[in-house]
Amino acid sequence: MESEQVVSERGWLAAFAAALVALVGGSVVATERVYDEFVWQYFWGPIYSDANNARCAVRTGEGTELLGSTAACQAAEASGVVAYTGYSTVSTVGYMVVLVFMLAGVYFLLDRLDVGEDKRLFLSLVPFMLFGGAVRVVEDVTDAAAGAGVEPVISYPLNVLFISPVIYVTVFVITLGALLVSLRLESQGVVENRYRAMAGMGLGVLALTLAYLFFVAATREYAEFYPQILVVDLGLASVLAYGIYVGADRYEPEINEGTGLVGLGILWAHAVDGVANVVAADWLPELGHPIDAYGAKHVANRAIIGITETIQPSSVSAVIGTSWPFLVVKLAVAVGIVWLFDEHIFEESPRYAVLLLVAAAAVGLGPGTRDMLRVTFAI
């Protein structure tokens, strides 16, 4: 008789195949409704537009056109399906559903490999989260080169691998490869600790990516290095995360009981994301940066800024900016996540608990690292 685990794995594979068949079949049978107005408009179109450094991509019966201004994109809505660069509410919800579904698949994979129950896996994956954000900036460098009239090192279609959300697949494949190599090296006695070996590989790919970015900043006119951005982002994020962690230990120790140092990692990951957004949106002139502000791409951030602009007096906004509530929300969510993962969750399903914590940290540290480095190199 088949085990419950095997049945669950086959059920997951069947659901994956059914969704794929429905999506492909719908795109063929009802191309305009399924592909043009759903797949293209909310998922592939924004990626294609971003990869070609455009504001939007317009799909009509005559083909696809790239446009560089919001006004042109809005005018094109009357004649075709417009896909704007960045995230929309539909794409955000869609990616969240896919993420949850794929997490189940990763869980089954980790179970097959007999890894994931140790919290050290979380720590070994932190360099890969940082790498994901850094390698996304490689694509930003490509856009900056194109904008300066210089032939980019990486161009379409290869640069699609480094654009959200495809970049998550790219980083996952690299991370999975590092995990498999680490397990192999440990089994052969080449290394004593799989987690240290894996962390070392993550630090290696991160170092190579950062070396490329620093090289570009030192040798190209379209990028510069502003160390004060790194100091403020990492310094403030670290102070906030550590302060909350220590405060919780002192006044509400049950918050950190389940996660321990992993909880500090969760807090730091989301603090980096929140601080990076505040700095990019409101603090750049005060920090001597040549760009006044970077616009928010994520739906939640844009919504929070919009609400703040409506409620907060303009005189106050002129002093403290309008993106600070995003940082507060990020920290509150991080505390809630850490509090939720108590000791009982780790006792009942340690592998799934570790996996969910990795996902929770990655969705903060990946985008946060990208935003921080993008501003640091003024691209």
C-alpha positions in Angstrom: 0.0 0.0 0.0 1.3 3.4 -0.9 2.4 5.7 1.9 0.5 9.0 2.6 3.6 10.9 1.5 3.7 9.2 -1.9 0.0 9.9 -2.4 0.5 13.6 -1.5 3.4 13.9 -3.9 1.4 12.4 -6.8 -1.5 14.6 -5.9 0.8 17.7 -6.1 2.2 16.5 -9.5 -1.3 15.9 -10.8 -2.4 19.4 -9.8 0.6 20.9 -11.4 0.0 19.1 -14.6 -3.7 20.0 -14.6 -3.0 23.7 -14.1 -0.4 23.6 -16.9 -2.7 21.9 -19.3 -5.6 24.3 -18.4 -3.3 27.3 -19.0 -1.8 26.2 -22.2 -5.1 24.8 -23.5 -7.0 27.9 -22.6 -4.3 30.1 -24.4 -4.8 28.0 -27.5 -8.6 27.7 -27.5 -9.4 31.2 -26.1 -6.3 33.1 -27.0 -7.7 36.6 -26.6 -9.4 36.0 -23.3 -6.9 33.7 -21.6 -3.5 34.6 -23.1 -3.9 38.2 -24.2 -6.0 39.5 -21.3 -4.6 37.4 -18.6 -1.2 35.7 -19.2 0.2 38.5 -21.4 -1.3 41.5 -19.6 -0.5 40.5 -16.1 2.4 38.1 -16.3 4.6 37.7 -19.4 3.9 41.2 -20.8 5.4 43.1 -17.7 8.4 40.8 -17.8 8.9 41.4 -21.5 8.5 45.2 -21.0 10.9 45.2 -18.1 13.5 43.2 -20.0 13.5 45.7 -22.8 13.7 48.7 -20.4 10.2 50.0 -21.5 7.3 51.5 -19.5 4.9 49.0 -21.1 4.4 46.6 -23.9 1.3 46.7 -26.1 -0.1 43.7 -27.9 -2.3 44.2 -30.9 -3.4 42.2 -33.9 -0.4 43.6 -35.7 2.2 42.6 -33.2 3.9 43.9 -30.0 5.1 47.4 -29.4 7.3 48.8 -26.6 6.5 52.2 -25.2 8.5 54.4 -23.0 6.1 56.8 -21.3 3.0 56.4 -19.2 1.0 58.8 -21.4 1.8 56.7 -24.5 0.8 53.5 -22.6 -2.5 54.9 -21.5 -3.3 56.1 -25.0 -2.5 52.6 -26.4 -5.2 51.0 -24.1 -7.8 51.9 -26.7 -6.2 49.8 -29.4 -4.5 46.9 -27.7 -3.8 45.0 -24.5 -1.3 47.0 -22.4 1.1 45.3 -20.0 2.8 47.7 -17.6 6.3 47.1 -16.2 6.1 46.1 -12.6 3.5 44.4 -10.4 -0.3 44.7 -10.4 -2.9 43.4 -8.0 -3.7 40.5 -10.3 0.0 39.5 -10.7 0.8 39.9 -7.0 -2.1 37.6 -6.0 -1.2 35.2 -8.8 2.4 35.0 -7.7 1.4 34.5 -4.1 -0.8 31.5 -5.1 2.1 30.1 -7.2 4.5 30.6 -4.3 2.3 28.7 -1.8 1.8 25.9 -4.3 5.5 25.6 -5.1 6.4 25.7 -1.4 4.5 22.4 -1.1 6.6 21.0 -4.0 9.8 22.1 -2.4 8.7 20.5 0.9 8.2 17.2 -0.9 11.7 17.6 -2.5 13.4 18.3 0.8 11.6 15.3 2.3 13.0 13.1 -0.4 16.5 14.5 0.2 16.0 14.1 4.0 17.0 17.7 4.7 15.3 20.8 6.0 14.5 19.9 9.6 17.6 21.7 11.0 17.3 25.5 11.5 20.9 25.8 10.2 19.4 25.4 6.7 17.9 28.8 7.1 21.2 30.4 8.0 23.0 28.7 5.1 20.4 30.1 2.7 20.8 33.8 3.8 23.7 34.3 1.3 21.5 33.1 -1.5 18.8 35.5 -0.6 21.3 38.3 -0.7 22.6 36.9 -4.0 19.1 37.0 -5.5 18.7 40.7 -4.7 22.3 41.5 -6.0 21.9 39.6 -9.3 18.7 41.5 -9.9 20.7 44.6 -9.9 22.8 43.1 -12.7 19.7 43.5 -14.9 19.3 47.1 -13.6 22.9 47.7 -14.8 22.0 46.4 -18.1 19.1 48.9 -18.3 21.4 51.7 -17.3 23.8 50.8 -20.0 21.1 50.7 -22.6 19.9 54.1 -21.4 23.4 55.5 -21.8 23.7 54.2 -25.3 26.1 51.5 -24.4 25.8 47.9 -25.6 24.8 45.9 -22.4 26.7 42.8 -21.4 23.4 40.9 -21.0 20.4 41.7 -23.3 17.0 40.2 -24.1 16.2 37.3 -23.9 19.0 36.2 -21.5 18.2 39.1 -19.1 14.8 37.7 -18.5 16.5 35.2 -16.1 17.3 38.1 -13.8 13.9 39.8 -13.8 11.2 39.2 -11.2 9.5 36.8 -10.9 11.7 34.6 -13.2 14.7 35.5 -11.1 13.2 33.4 -8.3 13.4 30.4 -10.5 17.0 31.2 -11.4 18.1 31.6 -7.8 16.2 28.5 -6.8 17.9 26.4 -9.4 21.3 27.7 -8.4 20.5 27.2 -4.7 19.2 23.6 -5.3 22.4 22.9 -7.2 24.5 24.1 -4.2 22.4 22.0 -1.9 22.9 18.8 -4.0 26.6 19.4 -4.3 26.9 20.0 -0.5 25.0 16.8 0.2 27.3 15.0 -2.2 30.5 16.4 -0.7 29.3 15.5 2.8 28.5 12.0 1.9 31.9 11.5 0.4 33.7 13.0 3.4 35.0 16.0 1.5 33.3 18.4 3.9 32.1 17.8 7.5 29.1 20.1 7.5 26.7 20.4 4.6 25.3 23.7 5.8 28.7 25.4 6.0 29.6 24.2 2.6 26.3 25.5 1.2 26.7 28.9 2.9 30.2 29.1 1.4 28.9 28.5 -2.1 26.3 31.2 -1.5 28.9 33.7 -0.3 30.9 32.8 -3.4 28.2 33.6 -5.9 27.3 36.7 -3.9 30.9 37.9 -3.9 31.2 37.4 -7.7 28.0 39.4 -8.3 29.1 42.3 -6.0 32.5 42.3 -7.6 30.9 42.8 -11.0 28.7 45.7 -9.7 31.7 47.4 -8.1 33.7 47.0 -11.3 30.9 48.6 -13.3 30.7 51.5 -10.8 34.5 52.0 -11.0 34.8 51.9 -14.8 31.5 53.1 -16.3 29.9 56.5 -16.3 26.3 55.3 -16.0 26.9 53.9 -12.4 28.5 55.3 -9.3 29.1 54.1 -5.8 27.4 55.9 -2.8 28.6 54.0 0.3 26.4 56.2 2.6 23.4 54.4 1.3 24.7 51.0 2.4 25.7 52.4 5.8 22.3 53.9 6.4 20.3 51.0 5.1 22.2 48.2 6.8 23.0 50.2 9.9 19.4 51.3 10.6 17.9 47.9 9.6 20.3 46.1 11.9 19.6 48.5 14.8 15.8 48.1 14.4 15.9 44.3 14.0 18.2 43.8 17.0 16.3 46.3 19.1 13.0 44.6 18.5 14.6 41.1 19.0 16.1 42.1 22.4 13.0 44.0 23.4 10.9 40.9 22.7 13.3 38.7 24.7 13.0 41.0 27.7 9.3 41.8 27.7 7.6 39.1 25.6 10.1 36.2 25.6 7.5 33.8 24.1 7.8 35.7 20.8 11.4 34.4 20.2 11.1 31.0 21.9 10.3 29.0 18.8 12.6 30.6 16.2 15.6 31.8 18.3 18.3 33.4 16.1 16.3 32.6 13.0 13.7 35.1 14.3 16.4 37.7 14.3 17.1 36.8 10.7 13.4 37.3 9.8 13.3 40.7 11.5 16.5 41.8 9.8 15.3 40.7 6.3 12.1 42.7 6.5 13.9 45.7 8.2 16.3 45.8 5.2 13.4 45.8 2.8 11.5 48.5 4.8 14.5 50.8 5.3 15.6 50.5 1.7 12.2 51.6 0.5 12.1 54.6 2.9 15.6 55.7 1.9 14.9 55.3 -1.8 11.6 57.2 -1.6 12.3 60.0 0.8 15.9 60.4 2.1 18.1 60.5 -1.0 18.6 64.3 -1.3 19.6 64.5 2.4 22.1 61.7 1.8 23.7 63.5 -1.1 22.4 61.2 -3.8 22.0 62.5 -7.4 18.5 61.0 -7.8 15.7 62.7 -5.9 13.7 59.5 -5.4 12.9 56.1 -6.7 9.3 55.1 -7.4 7.7 52.1 -5.6 7.1 49.1 -7.9 5.2 46.9 -5.5 1.5 47.2 -5.1 1.5 47.2 -1.2 4.1 49.9 -1.1 2.3 52.1 -3.6 -1.0 51.6 -1.7 0.5 52.5 1.6 2.2 55.6 0.2 -1.1 56.6 -1.4 -3.0 56.3 1.9 -0.3 58.2 3.7 -0.4 61.0 1.2 -4.2 61.3 1.7 -4.2 61.2 5.5 -0.9 62.8 6.5 -0.7 66.7 6.2 1.5 67.9 3.4 3.6 69.9 5.9 4.4 66.7 7.7 5.1 64.8 4.5 7.6 67.4 3.5 9.6 66.7 6.6 9.3 62.9 7.2 8.1 61.7 3.8 5.3 59.3 3.0 6.9 55.9 2.8 7.7 55.4 6.6 4.4 53.5 7.3 5.7 50.8 4.9 8.7 50.2 7.3 6.3 50.0 10.2 4.1 47.5 8.4 7.1 45.4 7.4 8.4 45.2 11.0 4.9 44.4 12.4 4.5 41.6 9.9 8.0 40.2 10.7 7.2 40.2 14.5 3.9 38.5 13.7 5.7 35.8 11.7 8.3 35.2 14.4 5.6 35.1 17.1 3.5 32.6 15.0 6.3 30.0 14.8 6.3 28.8 18.3 7.9 25.6 19.6 4.8 23.5 18.9 5.1 24.2 15.1 8.7 23.0 15.1 7.8 19.9 17.1 5.0 18.9 14.8 6.5 19.7 11.4 10.1 21.1 11.7 10.8 20.8 7.9 7.7 22.7 6.9 8.3 25.4 9.6 11.9 26.0 8.4 10.7 26.1 4.8 8.1 28.7 5.5 10.6 30.8 7.5 13.0 30.7 4.5 10.2 31.9 2.2 9.2 34.6 4.7 12.8 35.9 4.8 13.4 35.6 1.1 10.4 37.8 0.1 11.8 40.6 2.3 15.6 40.2 1.9 15.6 39.6 -1.8 13.7 42.7 -2.9 15.3 44.7 -0.1 18.8 43.9 -1.2 17.9 44.8 -4.8 16.4 48.2 -3.8 19.4 48.9 -1.5 22.1 48.1 -4.1 20.2 49.8 -6.9 20.3 53.0 -5.0 23.8 52.5 -3.8 25.1 52.3 -7.4 22.7 55.1 -8.6 21.1 53.0 -11.4 
